[in-house]
């Protein structure tokens, strides 16, 4: 009996029991899961910021081209500019730009890349991170160059003179048969525009 008590005492002093090892493994797994979740969240946020930076560069290029065109060809030139591929306005296209496509299957294209949809006249970013944007369900971001007419005050002859310009808007498609576009032009708050899908 004394030998058994000596063995039990030696076992307790020599190392951890199986229960302690199991609790340590569980705690390690929980902490690893929390760390992995944080890393995925940071990857998604960095992807979102990089996409917005590229769109900011496209907006700058659009402003430069619009100013040049409005002084020469007017509204007709702006309308023509709104149908162009915005990626061609950049001095150097991003390395993750795939090119131009006609209504491609988004699931067949590699994630984390941009492309221009020639049929819809939109630039699309296919997100790489699974939960990269706020709700975690958005798999792509779509942007479109749009011609806007802002009415102004009437002149002496009674004609309404307004301002015409181009903006790059993000288009968010909803499941409930409405398309909602948010105006993300520099210096203004986002304003929703609703239009029925056909």
N, C-alpha and C positions, 0 to 999 in steps of 0.2 A: 504494500500500500504506500509506503514511503517513496518507493521508486516511481510510482504513478504520479504522486504529487510533485516530485522533482521534475518529471517530464513535462507536466502541465505548466509548471512555473517557468521552466526553460522555454517552452513554446510561446508563452506570452511575452517573454523578454526578447526572444529572437526575431520577431517580425510581426507582420499584420495578419489578422485572421482573414478568412475568406469573406466574411461580411464586410470588413473594413475595405478590402480590395474591391468588392462589388460596389460599395457606396462611392469609393474614389472614382471608379470607372463611370458610374452614372453621373456624378458631378462633372467629370471631364467632358462627357458627351453633351451635357446641357450647356456648358460654357462654350464648347466648340460650335454648337448650333447657334448660339447667340452671336458669336463672332462672325460666323459665316453669313448670317442674316444681315449684319451691319455692313460687311464687305459688299454683298450684293446690292444693298441700298446705295452705298457710295458709288459703285460702278454705274448704276442707273442714273444717279444724279450727275455724274461727270459726263455721261453720254448725252443727257438732256442739255447741259450747258454747252457742250461742243456743237450740238445741232443748232442751238439758238445763236451761237457765235457765227456760224456759217450763214444763217439767215440774215443776221445783222450785216455781214459783208455784202450779201446780195442786195439788201435794201440800200446800202451806200452806193453800190454800182448802179442800181435803178435810179437813184436820185440824180446821179451825174448824167446818165444817158437821157433821162426825162428832161432835164434842164436844157440840154443841147438840142433835143428834138423839138421841144415846144417852141423854141425860138426860130426854128427853120420850117418845119412841116406842120406844126400845130397838132390838133386833135387826131387827125388821120395818122400821123406818125406815132402818136402815143398808142393808138389802137393797134397798129402793126407791132409795136414794141411789146405790147401785152401778150402777144401770141408767140414770142420768142422763148427759147430755152434760157432761163436765167443763169445757168452754169457757164454758158459761153461768155457771159459778161465779165467773169473773173479772169485776172491775169494768169492764174494757175488754178486748175481744177483740183478739188480735193482727191487724195489718193483712194478714198472709198467711194468714188463716183463711177457707177457702172456704165453709164451712157444713156442713149435714148431708146425707148421701147414703145410699142403700140399696145395699150391695154394688157400688160403682162400679168401672169399669175404670180401674185406677191409671194405665195408660199414656195415657189420654185426658185426664187432669187436668194442669194446669200444675205444673211442678216448683217446689220451694222453698216449698210451701204445706202447711198443715194442713187436715184435714177430720175430721168425726165419722162413722163408719160405724154407722148405726142398726141394721143387722141383726146385726153382731158386737159392738156396744156398745164400740167401740174408737175411740181417737183415733189418727190416722195422720199422719205427717210424710213428705212426698215430697221426698227430697233433691234439691237443685239441682246441687251439685258432683258431677262424675262419680266422683271418688275421695274422697268426703267422709268416709267412715268406714273404720275400720282396714283391712279387707281390700279395699276398693274395689268390692265386688260388691253391697253392700247398697243398694238403691234407695229403701227406705222404712224408717221406724221406727214400730212399733205399740205403743201403751200401752193397758192395760185396768185399770179399777177392779175390785178383787176383794175379796170378803168373806172374812176369815180368822178361823178359830177356833183359839185356842191353848189346849190342855187345861191345867188347873191341878190342884192337889192335891185329893183327895177330902175332903169335909167330914165332920162327925160322923155324918150319916145315910148315908154311903157314896156320895153323888152326886158326880160329877166336875164341879166348877165351873171354868170356864175364862174366857178373855177373848175378846171378839169385837171386830174392828176392820176398817177398810178400808185398803187400800194401792193405789198405782198402780204396776203392774209393767210392765216392758218385755217384750213377747212377741217372741221370735226364732224364726222358722220355719226348720226345717232340711229339706234335700232327702230325708233318709233316713226319712221317715214318722214322725218324732217331733217333737213341739212342745216347745220348751224355753222356760220363762219364768224370768227372773232377777229376784229380789226386790231392788229398788233403793230400799227405804225408807230414810229418813234415819237415820243412826246405826247402821246394821248393814252387815255385809259381804254382797255378793251371794250368794244361795243358789239353786242350781238346783232346779226342780221339773220332773219329767218326766211326760208323759202321752201315751198313744198317740193318734194321730189316728184318727178314724173316718170 
